[in-house]
Amino acid sequence: MPGAATADVVVVGAGIVGAACAEALTAAGVKVVVVDRDAVAAETTASGEGNVLVSDKEPGPELELAIASRAEWGAVLARLPERVADVEWESKGGVVVATTDPGPLKAFAAKQQAAGVDARVITPAEVFELEPLLTRNVTIGVHYPDDAQLQPVLAATALLTAVRDRGGSVRSGVSALSVRTFAGRVVGVETSAGEIACGAVLNACGPWAGAFGSAAGAPIQVLPRRGMILVTAPLPECVRHKVYDADYVGAVGSGDAELQTSTVVESTRAGTVLIGSSRERIGFDDSVRVKVLRELARKAVGLFPFLGDVPVMRAYGGFRPYAPDHLPVIGPDPRLAGLWHATGHEGAGIGLAASTGRLITELFLGLTPHVTPDPFRVDRPAVLAS
């Protein structure tokens, strides 16, 4: 189409994963256009807590990606323009506690230690030194010094600012409608604002990645999983780390469609306390469910009794992109040359975004990948839709 905009890669999706991929690609000299039907970081990224975790994953490919991404975030933040580099990064560490049998949490920590995670088993007395306001029902804790937190909307905005500074383009309010192909490969993206000629398109649509894959003629199984979070009024410092109960690990890895809740409590730089977490497969139903909020509040008070006297300022929820085998989808689609995917991170997208962007860039440029990409490939049985 004469006069059409051009790019090496069109990234569809301006959330944290799409932004991290666009930033890594432009840092390597690739010409990128990012499009999103909404504003930057307006959907899944805006509904996240900003967790960069190694503490919540069983040994395996996702943990390997998380360890690599925790290290990669330092390199990414160092590349950001100084005027937007403050994304409220806090290397606060995490504390996981059990209030019943200490055996399962201790065994989980041992497995993580064997996989290279700094997981320090500590006594209840040591737990209370780290978090004085915790319930005295704690039977054991594990301290994870490498757990961190950032502000996800600030981070995505900063990443895309870097993209613009390198000559890339970010177009909010522009919907990607379909992919144009010629001779079996991608040659452009049809959008609500016209065609963008390109050699590749990256599907970073989060929970909507399945729909975009279908529009491109290459459907994938990526489903929405709803989560909700409570936010308290601002408080003096009262929760020093990311703190969660041992049930959280099981909830993260579960494929159960029914409501699951586990206690996750952490402070923000603004002084508010975030209380999660819930997981529920209810499609794209975004209604506020009071029973979920009550369950989150009840469990949080059980972990931190002082929260029973703290007002809740608001609640918010969002959809996380869920792949049936609990692994992200990262890499080229073998069914259509030039179609790529970066999705399926569920609630770990903030933490995994840095290495996802690096891995996409390495694969796109034919470089040696810093993590093994095979577990995240698109053409695995759990992901390919019929």
Disulfide bonds with the S-S distance in Angstrom:
none
